[in-house]
Amino acid sequence: MPKPCPLSADELEAVAKEHGTPFQLYDEAGIEDQARGLIKAFAGSFPGFKQFYAVKALPNPAILRLLTRAGCGLDCSSASELFVADKLGVAPEDVMYTSNFTSKADLLTAARQGVVINLDDISLVEDLAGVCKGAGLPFPKLICFRFNPGLGRTDSETASNVLGGPDAKFGVPREDLLAAYSRAKALGATRFGLHMMTGSCVMSDDYWTETVSVLLQALAEVASGAGIAREDWAFINIGGGLGIPYRAGEPENDPSRLAKRLRGVMDAEAARLGLAGALPRLYMENGRYVTGPFGWLVARCHVVKRAFGQRYCGLDACMSNLMRPGMYGAYHHISVAGKPTPEDADDPAAEPLNVVGTLCENNDWFAKQRPLPASAGVGDLFVVHDSGAHSHSMGFQYNGKLRAPELLLRRRAGPGAPAVVQRVRERETIASLFAETSIPADLGAPLRLDTPAAATRAEARDGEAPTRKMFVWAALAAAGAAAAVATALAMTRARQTA
């Protein structure tokens, strides 16, 4: 069952008055407690267990700092994510770098940071060795490979959540696995990990028992073939993918039950394969499970339209704020602040509504013919649940749409204590969309983002041509987000120099 929004209708209105709409709201207490609960559940059955949070799910530095303090490492899949992990001061051994079709520049970035490198293809072994040699670095002592066993599954309606099998672009196939480890060992690796993630948003324990069985079988084969001693296996990483119940009535995953079941499966498989007594540590890298249920996209309805016998509620949010429904056809629960949510279409207070955004694309839908309060309309705050993962991070600027601010509801001081909400990412502005553009001199005057449009047109007629430096700094001032832009520029420079 999706989590209710932790703010009342009056509190949401107060937040909207201060920060405007739309906005992304995250619950500090919910996120922190979920992370600690997951770690505690698995650590009870697997000493040395480590959870690496999948940064791509919600890469806001404030959230990442909260999670690392709760005991999580970080699972990174790009140079930008490695950058933020480094700037947050996360220890290299607490960062897992799993990319795919990785450039040599990004491999060098990972090697220089000393993080745990999880390679996606056998060809990357030589690429990594080459960049390390060129930079005067040793080949990593600890290396891991992502295994694609030829199978994959998901319990969601999203086909692309199947991450393994012959139609998945990820991972080393079985026929290359032994050679990959053998070559890494020859290049100087002395400790090893084995990774597998073949599905996402998984709600069944059976997926995980199969994953552990397949991984241990592969480990036994590689250990024997490559001559890797049992004690040299540092970990097995069963990936992320713990799902959340997006629909009302769906059961939640139970980490404690799952951990105990996996402990039994692992011990049985280890005995069968002759691995008992020297099993490596267990790692996971969940993102959605940790933060997904504790995020809400809040938007205001500003237009109601009737057409072809249907009623449309147009929000000031759109697909750029939450891509999943339009891109995947994914379901997100929706409520209207201050109004009871109908249990089903037969509820006399319900009306089937289409909830849409303002993007100039016909897949910009949050819901189609969803039973919602019949009284919902212009001025109401609509709350889209479970936006704490793969929501803001998947945003875009097509059609000139602006990404919403991210707000953090701090842990309340006690029962009945007032809500404290802090902004942890600024709202994008129209000026910020054009801050990194330039106009060749022969095409006329550059944009003046610090002046009204009419004044800009007048100055262009008068032949005024402000310098590029004036233009950039005016844009930053107008954006009101100089720190955020500076960080983005630094990330770009880091990639260029890596």
GIZISUL-V981458 format. One record per run of one state. SS is the DSSP state (hx for helix, st for strand, lp for the rest). FROM is the first residue (numbers start at 1). LEN is the number of residues. Records with the same first field share a line. If there is no record, write none. Layout:
SS = FROM-LEN  FROM-LEN
//
This chain:
lp = 1-8  20-3  44-6  58-3  70-3  77-2  88-4  99-5  114-2  120-3  135-7  149-10  163-9  187-4  196-3  200-2  203-2  227-3  238-4  243-12  274-7  285-3  308-2  316-8  329-5  337-2  340-10  357-8  374-7  386-6  395-3  401-4  410-11  426-4  434-7  444-9  462-6  480-2  498-1
hx = 9-11  28-16  55-3  61-9  79-9  92-3  104-10  123-12  159-3  174-13  205-22  230-3  255-19  288-7  324-5  392-3  398-3  430-4  441-3  453-9  468-12  482-16
st = 23-5  50-5  73-4  95-4  116-4  142-7  162-1  172-2  191-5  199-1  202-1  233-5  242-1  281-4  295-13  310-6  334-3  339-1  350-7  365-9  381-5  405-5  421-5
//
